[in-house]
Amino acid sequence: MIFLEYPKCSTCQKAKKWLDAAGTAYEDRHIKENNPTASELKEWKERSGLPLKKFFNTSGLLYREMNLKDRLPQMTEEEQYELLATDGMLVKRPLLIGEDFVLVGFREQQWSSKLL
């Protein structure tokens, strides 16, 4: 499994602590230093079954600075993938990528049902 996180993010810290307590093995990936590519995001979105909008960090500073709430509806899906791939801070985190699932954001109950 791949665990994408921003180490300073409190939700990511909570998720990581939860994974460690559960004894779950994962590869840690810093989302800002090694941000997801457009092709990774496409694959994860398809595997997750979630709408692409769920992959945007809508509460992030960069999202607000770029006025994406108003801009995204006018963008094609391809343009949205390309935008997400430019900066890991635009991507909702943490992300947990398993062989047969993709979890976006940390909801303990949801993670428990997939991992435990």
Backbone hydrogen bonds in HBPLUS format (Angstrom, degrees):
<---DONOR---> <-ACCEPTOR-->    atom                        ^
c    i                          cat <-CA-CA->   ^        H-A-AA   ^      H-
h    n   atom  resd res      DA  || num        DHA   H-A  angle D-A-AA Bond
n    s   type  num  typ     dist DA aas  dist angle  dist       angle   num
A0027-GLU N   A0001-MET O   2.75 MM  26  6.09 156.9  1.80 149.6 156.7     1
A0002-ILE N   A0097-ILE O   2.97 MM  95  5.06 155.9  2.03 137.8 145.2     2
A0097-ILE N   A0002-ILE O   2.84 MM  95  5.06 167.5  1.85 153.1 156.8     3
A0003-PHE N   A0027-GLU O   2.80 MM  24  5.92 170.8  1.81 158.1 158.7     4
A0029-ARG N   A0003-PHE O   2.88 MM  26  5.97 151.8  1.96 162.4 155.2     5
A0004-LEU N   A0095-LEU O   2.83 MM  91  4.99 159.1  1.87 149.2 154.7     6
A0095-LEU N   A0004-LEU O   3.03 MM  91  4.99 156.7  2.09 136.9 144.0     7
A0005-GLU N   A0029-ARG O   2.96 MM  24  6.29 160.3  1.99 161.5 166.6     8
A0031-ILE N   A0005-GLU O   2.78 MM  26  5.35 167.4  1.79 141.3 145.8     9
A0009-CYS N   A0006-TYR O   2.81 MM   3  5.49 164.2  1.84 132.4 138.0    10
A0013-GLN N   A0009-CYS O   2.98 MM   4  6.30 155.7  2.04 151.0 158.1    11
A0014-LYS N   A0010-SER O   2.98 MM   4  6.18 156.4  2.03 145.1 151.1    12
A0015-ALA N   A0011-THR O   2.93 MM   4  6.17 158.5  1.98 146.7 152.5    13
A0016-LYS N   A0012-CYS O   2.85 MM   4  6.04 160.5  1.89 151.4 156.8    14
A0017-LYS N   A0013-GLN O   2.96 MM   4  6.13 159.9  2.00 147.4 152.7    15
A0018-TRP N   A0014-LYS O   2.97 MM   4  6.20 152.3  2.05 143.7 151.7    16
A0019-LEU N   A0015-ALA O   2.87 MM   4  6.17 160.1  1.91 152.6 157.5    17
A0020-ASP N   A0016-LYS O   2.90 MM   4  6.12 165.2  1.92 152.7 156.6    18
A0021-ALA N   A0017-LYS O   2.91 MM   4  6.07 157.3  1.96 145.7 152.2    19
A0022-ALA N   A0018-TRP O   2.99 MM   4  6.20 142.2  2.13 143.5 153.7    20
A0024-THR N   A0019-LEU O   3.03 MM   5  5.32 169.1  2.04 156.4 153.4    21
A0023-GLY N   A0020-ASP O   3.01 MM   3  5.01 152.9  2.09 100.4 109.0    22
A0034-ASN N   A0030-HIS O   2.87 MM   4  5.77 152.2  1.95 155.9 164.0    23
A0041-LEU N   A0037-THR O   2.96 MM   4  6.22 166.7  1.98 154.4 158.0    24
A0042-LYS N   A0038-ALA O   2.95 MM   4  6.18 153.2  2.02 146.9 154.1    25
A0043-GLU N   A0039-SER O   3.08 MM   4  6.26 166.2  2.10 146.7 149.9    26
A0044-TRP N   A0040-GLU O   2.88 MM   4  6.11 166.8  1.90 158.4 162.1    27
A0045-LYS N   A0041-LEU O   2.86 MM   4  5.93 158.3  1.91 147.1 153.3    28
A0046-GLU N   A0042-LYS O   3.04 MM   4  6.25 164.3  2.06 151.3 154.9    29
A0047-ARG N   A0043-GLU O   2.98 MM   4  6.21 161.6  2.01 150.6 156.0    30
A0048-SER N   A0044-TRP O   2.83 MM   4  5.91 142.9  1.97 145.3 155.4    31
A0049-GLY N   A0045-LYS O   3.16 MM   4  6.27 143.9  2.29 146.8 154.1    32
A0054-LYS N   A0051-PRO O   3.02 MM   3  5.77 150.9  2.11 121.0 127.7    33
A0055-PHE N   A0052-LEU O   2.89 MM   3  5.55 163.0  1.92 122.4 128.1    34
A0056-PHE N   A0053-LYS O   3.13 MM   3  5.55 166.1  2.15 113.6 118.0    35
A0092-LYS N   A0055-PHE O   2.84 MM  37  5.17 162.8  1.87 122.9 128.1    36
A0058-THR N   A0056-PHE O   3.00 MM   2  5.52 123.9  2.32 107.2  91.2    37
A0057-ASN N   A0090-LEU O   2.69 MM  33  5.22 162.2  1.72 137.1 138.2    38
A0060-GLY N   A0057-ASN O   3.00 MM   3  5.40 164.0  2.02 117.1 121.5    39
A0064-ARG N   A0060-GLY O   3.21 MM   4  6.54 158.4  2.26 147.7 152.9    40
A0065-GLU N   A0061-LEU O   2.81 MM   4  6.05 163.5  1.83 155.8 161.2    41
A0066-MET N   A0062-LEU O   2.92 MM   4  6.02 153.1  1.99 149.1 155.0    42
A0068-LEU N   A0063-TYR O   3.16 MM   5  5.61 173.8  2.17 165.7 165.1    43
A0067-ASN N   A0064-ARG O   2.99 MM   3  4.98 156.3  2.05 103.8 111.1    44
A0070-ASP N   A0067-ASN O   3.29 MM   3  5.93 135.1  2.50 111.2 119.3    45
A0071-ARG N   A0067-ASN O   3.16 MM   4  6.35 149.8  2.26 140.5 149.4    46
A0072-LEU N   A0068-LEU O   2.88 MM   4  5.40 172.0  1.89 141.3 143.3    47
A0074-GLN N   A0071-ARG O   3.07 MM   3  5.67 141.7  2.23 117.1 127.2    48
A0075-MET N   A0072-LEU O   2.91 MM   3  5.11 153.4  1.98 110.8 119.6    49
A0080-GLN N   A0076-THR O   3.00 MM   4  6.32 149.6  2.09 147.1 156.1    50
A0081-TYR N   A0077-GLU O   2.95 MM   4  6.30 156.2  2.00 153.2 158.9    51
A0082-GLU N   A0078-GLU O   3.03 MM   4  6.29 164.5  2.05 150.3 154.3    52
A0083-LEU N   A0079-GLU O   2.92 MM   4  6.09 155.0  1.98 144.2 151.1    53
A0084-LEU N   A0080-GLN O   2.91 MM   4  6.13 168.0  1.92 153.4 156.2    54
A0085-ALA N   A0081-TYR O   3.01 MM   4  6.22 149.3  2.11 147.7 156.0    55
A0086-THR N   A0083-LEU O   3.01 MM   3  5.34 157.0  2.06 110.7 118.2    56
A0090-LEU N   A0087-ASP O   3.02 MM   3  5.78 167.5  2.03 122.7 126.8    57
A0091-VAL N   A0088-GLY O   3.13 MM   3  5.37 153.2  2.20 105.5 113.5    58
A0105-GLY N   A0094-PRO O   2.75 MM  11  5.01 151.3  1.83 163.8 169.1    59
A0096-LEU N   A0103-LEU O   2.93 MM   7  5.06 158.5  1.98 143.7 149.8    60
A0103-LEU N   A0096-LEU O   2.89 MM   7  5.06 165.6  1.91 146.2 151.1    61
A0098-GLY N   A0101-PHE O   2.87 MM   3  5.06 159.1  1.91 147.8 152.8    62
A0110-GLN N   A0107-ARG O   2.94 MM   3  5.40 115.4  2.37 112.9 128.3    63
A0111-TRP N   A0107-ARG O   2.94 MM   4  6.19 163.6  1.97 160.1 165.6    64
A0112-SER N   A0108-GLU O   2.82 MM   4  5.96 158.4  1.87 152.2 158.5    65
A0113-SER N   A0109-GLN O   3.08 MM   4  6.29 154.6  2.14 144.9 150.7    66
A0114-LYS N   A0110-GLN O   3.31 MM   4  6.59 139.8  2.48 140.3 150.0    67
A0114-LYS N   A0111-TRP O   3.18 MM   3  5.26 129.8  2.45  96.5 109.4    68
A0115-LEU N   A0111-TRP O   2.90 MM   4  6.03 151.3  1.99 152.6 161.0    69
A0116-LEU N   A0112-SER O   2.83 MM   4  5.15 160.3  1.87 138.7 144.1    70
